[in-house]
Amino acid sequence: MLETGRNRRQREKHPLWALILSFFLASLYWVYLDKTVTRMSSIACTITKDISPHTDLSTLMTNTINLRVPTDYTISRILDNNTGKPFHGKIILSFRGPGGVLKRLDQGPILFVDVKEPKSNEYDFIFDKNSVKSITVELPSYLVSMEPSELKLELVKTSSLEIPLQSERLAVVYPEDPEGDWQKRIFLDTLRFSHATVTLKGSRNLLAGIRAETKVFELDCRNLPERMPALLRAAKGNERPQASFPIRLRSEFGDLKIVEGEIQATLEVAPPARIFPSTPDSLWTLPVHPEWRYSKLDPSRFRVDETIQIRIKSYNPELTRELESKGQDWAKHRIYCYVELERVRPPVEGQDFYEQLEPAFLCKDTRFLPGRDFEIIVKSIVAVVRRDS
């Protein structure tokens, strides 16, 4: 019997539907295997210390082990309980279980350890993999190992200390640009703080080591080079702009907490220095005034160089304007150069004599101080010699 075209088309359709059905069944089976087949998976977790036991679990950080400690206690040290050495790294947690459960590791699990209630002011608490909990209740049951296998927490009762905020308590971190003269452009004597005092809370032992001269805080100014253009625009380029920075606890006091939260420090910063005269090969000449009083040298037999050549590096916008308009005349009338001869020993008679002197400078304009507002760059030598030489 001859096959009709219709029967032939129906027969040719059957393999396509069979292929689609097979693919669908295979996909279902793959999903089933993916969720049920046992797998191994590991994650690296940091440690977050001193979490309050009253903190909402859903707000805890992910991919870290949150250590929830009793109220008024703090963790002073974490040790690898197997080696006894301080531990600062990451904890490796390894899980073995169904793929469907372990997929939750990719979503950033919230893990925590509840530290037991204290029985004294100082105590130790050791935790291992069995101490680790999760808001995903079933996840810890698949935890098979922790590396290090045991960690020891040393806890102490917390205390608080209120201290005044002063520049002496700050360690300043200057920008790394050696050409920027930042130590002369950042004026610590203009420091103002958002709080007059600050309360530190933490280990009683750590707080007990803080003295009046202890530099507890850090003022990090390393981003100033990037900020200066905007600061100068805001100040309209006329005077020293003000810059604000958050102050932080220095690393050795990192286990303490600032009760008031973020503390701001504001100070004045000078714009980039201007050098005068501006032409690289040009110099300004000033008279030198020798101080013969108390000297053992006879001015009638010895002489001092009468002039000195200098350049002036200005850190003060007001001084820069003065130098731009008056130039060397300002320097001649406002800068007094002198040399002291009191410590110069008289030479032996008949010996050649030449001794270089260290010039000193005073500014008659009380608005500006050497070392703060400007720097004198000495470009020639001042010496004392015999008059007949």
N, C-alpha and C positions, 0 to 999 in steps of 0.2 A: 504494500500500500504506500502510495507516495505521501511524503510529509508536506503538509501545507505550510505556507509562509508564516501563518499565525502561530502554529504549534512550534515552529523553529524559533520564533522570537521569544516565546514564553520560556522555552528551554534555555535560551541564552541569558535570560535575566536571572535565573536561579543562582548561578555562581556569584554574582555581584552582591545579592542580598546575603548570601552565606558569608562572604568576606566581611561585610559590614557588621554582621552579627558576631562573627569571631573577634573582630577588633574591639567591639564593645565589651564582650565578655572578658577579653584579655585585660582591658583597662580596669574593669571592676576588680579583677583578680589582683592586678598590680597595686591598686589602691588598698585592697585588703591586706596584701603582703606588707606594704609600706607601713601600715598602721599596726600590724600585729607581729611581724617578724622582729626578733630580738636584735638590738643594735648596741654598739658602744659609742659614746660621745663624751668629750671632755670640754670644759670651759675654764678659762683663767679669770679669777676674781681678785679684785683689790679688797682692801679692808677699810671700812668706815667705822671710826671709833665713837664711843660716848653718845650713842643714840638714846634718847629718853625712852623709858619703857612705856610712856603714855603716848608716844607718837603713833599716828594712824599708820598701820602697816602698808596701806596702799600708796602712801606718799614716800616710802623708802626708796633709796636709789637702787637701780638695777645693775646687774653684773658686778656686784660687790657683796661682801658679807657684812651686813650691818650688825654691829655688836651693841646690843641693848643692855646698858648698865643700870644698876640701881641709882635712884636719885641721890645727889650729893656725893657721888663717887666718880672717879675718872681713871682711865687706863694709863698708867705711867710708862709701861714697857710691854712689848710683845716679844716673846722668845720662842724659838723652835725648841719644843720640849725634848726632842731627841738629842740635840747638840748643845743646848744651853746658850746658843748664840742669839743675839738680837735678830728679829725677823722684820724685813722691810719690803719683801717682794710680793709676788702674787701667789694665791692659793690655787692649785689645780684640782678641780673636782671632776671625777670620772663617774659617768652614769652608764648603767646597762639596763635596757628595757625596751618596750615596744616603740617602734619608730614614731607612732602617733603621739606618744607622751613626750619623747625626747625632742620632738620638733619645738616644744615650748622653750627649749634652751635657746633657740635662735631668736626668740622674741624678747630676750632679756629678762630672766627670772628675778623675782624679788626674794632674796635669801637673808636670813637673820639668825642670830644666836642670842638666846636669853641668858645673861650672866646671873648666876645665883645670888640670892640676898647675902649681904655681908654679916660676919660675926665679929668683926673688929675693924679698926680704922684702916688697917692695911691687910690685904689678903690676896691669894693667888686663885686663879680659876683656869682649869685646863679644859679645852674643848677639842673634840675630834669630829669625824664625819657624822656620828650619831647625834651631835648637838645641833647640826644644821637643820633649820626649818625653812619652810616656804609657804607663801600664801596659796600656791598651787599645792594642795595638801598631799597629793600622791607622789609628787616629784622626789622628796627626800627618800622615799622607800626604794627608789632605784639607784641611790647614790652608793657606789661600791668602794670608792677609795678617795682619800684626800691627801694631798702632798703639799707641805709636810703633814704627817699623819696626826700629829698633836701640836697644838700651840698653847703656850702658857701666857695668861694675861696677869700682869701685876697691877693691882688696883689700890688706890689710896683715896682717902676721904678728901673731898674738895674743900677749898677755902676761897676767900676773895680778898683782894687788895686794891684799894683806891690810891692812885698816884696822880700827881699833877703832870700835865703835859708841858714839856719844856724841850727846847732844841737839844739840850745836853743828852736827852734820852733817845735821840735819833741817830741812826747810822745812815748816812746819805750815800746812795749809789748813783754816781755821776755817769753821764753819757760816756760811751767808750771812745768818742772822737777825740784824739789827742790834740788836734789843732783847734778845738773849739774853746779852750780856756774856760771850761764850764765851772771849775771850782771858784773862779773869780767872777763869774757871771750869775751865779746862784747866790742870793743874799739871805743867809740864814738868820740874820738879825731882823729880818722883816717877817719872820714866821708868825702866822696866826692859825689857831686850831678851831675846829667846829665845836669842841668841848674843852672846858678848862681842865677837867680831870677825867680820868678813865678808870673803870673798874675791871680788874682782871680776875678771872675765875679759873681755878684748876688745882693741880696738885699742891698741897701745903708745902711739900719739900721744895718744889720749884719756886713758889712764891717767896719762900723764906730766903732764897738766894738773891733777891732783887734789892739792890742798894740804891742810894740817891744818885750815884754816878753810873749805874748800869744802863747800857744802851739796849732798851727792850724792843724798840720799834725800828722799822726800816722805811726810809723815804726813797722810793725808787724813781729817779728822774731820767732814766735812760731813754724815754720816748720824747724828751724835750726837742731834739733836733727836728723831728717830724712835726711837732706842734708849734714851733716858733713862728712860721709864716702866718698862721691863723691868729696867734696871740698878738703879733705885731699889728696885724690889720685891725684887730679889735681895739688896740690901744692907739690906733691912728698913727703909729710910728713915732710919737712924740716923746714919750717917757717909757720907763721900764714897765713892761706888762706884768700882770699878775698871773700866776699859774697855780692850779690846785691839783693835789694828788691825794689818793687814799693812803693812809699809813697802815702798815702791816706789822704783825709780830715777826721778829727775827726768827730764823729757823730753830735756834736753840730754845725759843719760847713758844714754838708752834703748837705745843699741846695745851697752851692756855687759850682762853676765850675772852674776847672783848665784849663785856655785857652790853655796852651801848651800841654795838653793831659797827657800822663803818664810820671811821673817823677821817675827816678831811683836814689837810694842811694846805695853807695858801701862803705863797711867798712871791717876792719880786725877782724877776729874771732880766738880765741886761741883754739887749740885742747884740749881734756879733760886733766884736771890737773893730774900731777904725784906727789905722796907724797914720801918724803925721810925722813929717810931711808925707804926702801920699805917693810922691814919685820915689821909686825904689832906691835910686842912687843919691837922693837928696838927704841932707842932715841939717839939724838945727844946732846952733852954737850957743852955749851958755857960759857966763863967767863963773870961775871957781873961786870960792872964798876959803882961804886956809885959816884954820884955827890955831894960832901960834901960842895962845895962852896955855900954860902948863907944859909947853913943849921944851925939851932939852936942847933943841936945835936953835941956833942963832939966826934970826931972819936976815941979818946982814950978810951971812955967809952961805945960806941955803935958799933955794927958790922952789916954788911949786908951779906946775903948769897952770897958766892963767885961764884957759878955756877947756871946755869939754864938748864933745859932739854927741848928740842924743837923737832919739826918736821917741814919740809918745804914743802909747797904745791906750785908746780911750774906750772904757766900758760904759760910760755915762752919756746918754743922748744930749743932755744939756751941755756937758763939756765938749762933746763933738761939735755942737753948733758954735761954741766959742772958738774952737780951734779952726773951724772952717772959715769963720769971718775975720779972725785976728791973727791967725797963724803964729809965726815965731815971736811976734811982739807979745802975745799973751804969755808964752813960755818965758821970755826974758824978764817980764815984770812980775810973774806969779810963781815961778819956780826958783827956789833958792838952793844952789848947790854948794856944799862945803865939804872939807876934808879935815879930819882931826889928826894932829901930829904928836899927841901926848905920848903915844906908845912907840914912837920911832926912836931907836937908839942912835946916839951920835956915832959916827964912824971913827975909826982910828985915824989919827993925823997922817996925811999923805996917801991914804987908801982911796981908790976910786969908790964913788958912792952913787947908788941909784936904788930907790925903793918905790915900788908901785903902791899907790894909796887907793883906799876904797871910798868912792864918793857917796855922800848921803844927800837926800833931797827933802825939802820942805815945800809945801804948797801954801802960799799966802792967801789964796782964795779958799775960805773955810767951807765952801759948798762941796769941795772935792778933796778926797783923801787918797794919798798914794797907796796902792795895794788894793783899794776898794773900787775907786772910780777910774783909776788910770795906772799905768805901769810905765816907768822910765826904762827905755832900752839904751844902755850905754854903748856907744860905738867907738870910743877912743880911750886912751889910757891917761890917767892923771898920776904923775910921779913927782917926787922930791929929789933934787940933785944939788950938788955944789954950784954956787954961782959962777965959779971960774971954770966949770966943765963945759 
